Amino acid sequence: MILDVPPQALERWQRLALGIRLAYDPQQPALIRRYLALGHLLVQQGLLPARQAWPRMLELLLRTAGDETLPWFWRNVCLEHSAMPLARCAYLHRRGGLEALPQLQARADAARTALSAATRAASETGAGR
């Protein structure tokens, strides 16, 4: 099935990435889903190589999840959405197209641990009240 991808789709994908990284609208987790879906479409249409696109999307979500200056909710949503790009990276790794999977997996684990620690610390100090 061939889908028409507008010529500005790559630029739109990059703008969505910037909005996610800077948490322009942290009350709209749908932006992350839109970003991932558009990235997937660009890969399917051959406009982005999968072995560059999926690690790039994962890296964006992990960097955002680890940025303590951003709202905790947004960081957590980014971490939750990192599962799909991580799975795609694992698939590419199994097929021999991606060597950086162990580092990406370690970064995802570290981000998960850091957010869990921040949640525990906030609950212990009563910041949630």
Phi and psi in degrees as a GROMACS rama.xvg file:
@    title "Ramachandran Plot"
@    xaxis  label "Phi"
@    yaxis  label "Psi"
@TYPE xy
-104.246  127.117  ILE-2
-107.78  144.587  LEU-3
-80.108  123.696  ASP-4
-108.716  120.5  VAL-5
-61.6123  148.409  PRO-6
-60.0216  -25.4552  PRO-7
-88.5762  8.25235  GLN-8
-62.4189  -40.0328  ALA-9
-64.9678  -41.682  LEU-10
-64.5982  -39.7536  GLU-11
-62.7369  -42.6545  ARG-12
-59.8172  -42.7848  TRP-13
-67.0764  -37.2526  GLN-14
-67.4891  -39.0958  ARG-15
-61.0063  -40.7221  LEU-16
-59.9124  -43.6041  ALA-17
-63.6771  -42.6389  LEU-18
-62.3918  -37.342  GLY-19
-68.7033  -48.1058  ILE-20
-62.3212  -35.141  ARG-21
-96.081  2.57961  LEU-22
52.4293  50.7149  ALA-23
-58.3821  -39.3204  TYR-24
-138.456  77.9647  ASP-25
-67.9349  -8.06528  PRO-26
-89.9039  7.39267  GLN-27
-123.312  74.5008  GLN-28
-60.713  -17.7559  PRO-29
-61.6024  -23.363  ALA-30
-61.1139  -36.9238  LEU-31
-68.1564  -43.5619  ILE-32
-62.6528  -39.2834  ARG-33
-64.1927  -42.4015  ARG-34
-61.1325  -47.358  TYR-35
-65.4096  -41.2391  LEU-36
-65.2291  -42.3134  ALA-37
-67.3601  -39.7574  LEU-38
-60.9734  -42.4588  GLY-39
-61.2538  -43.5552  HIS-40
-62.972  -42.7447  LEU-41
-62.5425  -36.91  LEU-42
-67.2981  -46.7383  VAL-43
-58.4962  -37.063  GLN-44
-84.633  -0.133911  GLN-45
78.3901  13.8911  GLY-46
-85.2282  -17.5622  LEU-47
-136.722  134.819  LEU-48
-71.9756  133.914  PRO-49
-57.083  -39.3945  ALA-50
-72.5518  -7.21133  ARG-51
-105.184  -38.488  GLN-52
-68.9589  -48.6318  ALA-53
-66.0087  -45.0559  TRP-54
-62.4638  -34.8402  PRO-55
-64.6246  -42.9297  ARG-56
-65.9839  -41.9355  MET-57
-63.174  -44.9334  LEU-58
-59.3854  -42.8838  GLU-59
-59.9134  -47.1577  LEU-60
-66.1657  -39.0667  LEU-61
-70.0757  -40.6669  LEU-62
-62.5952  -40.5391  ARG-63
-67.1077  -43.0144  THR-64
-62.7046  -29.7654  ALA-65
-89.2249  -2.20237  GLY-66
-85.2063  103.972  ASP-67
-69.4481  -9.95533  GLU-68
-82.5096  -11.2761  THR-69
-93.0445  159.24  LEU-70
-59.3208  140.372  PRO-71
-56.9565  -43.0476  TRP-72
-55.71  -47.2023  PHE-73
-65.2308  -41.2236  TRP-74
-61.2965  -42.1485  ARG-75
-66.983  -41.6443  ASN-76
-63.4167  -41.1262  VAL-77
-61.9318  -41.9864  CYS-78
-64.0295  -43.0057  LEU-79
-59.6732  -40.7793  GLU-80
-77.1949  -7.05381  HIS-81
-74.4987  -11.6595  SER-82
-61.7798  -42.0314  ALA-83
-67.6366  -49.5583  MET-84
-62.9649  -32.715  PRO-85
-65.2462  -40.8746  LEU-86
-64.2816  -39.6277  ALA-87
-65.0049  -40.2319  ARG-88
-63.9069  -39.2595  CYS-89
-63.255  -40.7029  ALA-90
-61.4459  -46.7063  TYR-91
-62.3414  -38.0824  LEU-92
-62.7515  -44.5682  HIS-93
-62.4806  -31.0419  ARG-94
-87.8557  2.38015  ARG-95
84.1268  11.1636  GLY-96
-99.5283  3.35866  GLY-97
-151.822  119.357  LEU-98
-95.5243  -16.0801  GLU-99
-85.9605  10.4606  ALA-100
-57.6535  -45.1093  LEU-101
-57.8581  -39.7247  PRO-102
-67.4532  -41.4804  GLN-103
-64.6769  -41.8523  LEU-104
-63.6785  -41.3639  GLN-105
-63.9676  -39.2921  ALA-106
-66.0996  -39.4212  ARG-107
-64.2921  -43.0805  ALA-108
-63.1866  -41.425  ASP-109
-65.1582  -40.2577  ALA-110
-64.8638  -40.6261  ALA-111
-63.0949  -43.5264  ARG-112
-64.3954  -43.1885  THR-113
-63.7197  -42.7101  ALA-114
-68.071  -36.4829  LEU-115
-64.6157  -41.8826  SER-116
-64.7659  -39.7928  ALA-117
-64.7209  -38.2218  ALA-118
-66.0646  -44.6897  THR-119
-62.7053  -43.8127  ARG-120
-62.9943  -40.473  ALA-121
-66.1409  -38.9407  ALA-122
-71.998  -32.044  SER-123
-72.0318  -32.3487  GLU-124
-89.083  -6.04033  THR-125
79.834  21.1071  GLY-126
-67.586  -18.4794  ALA-127
-81.3033  -2.30622  GLY-128
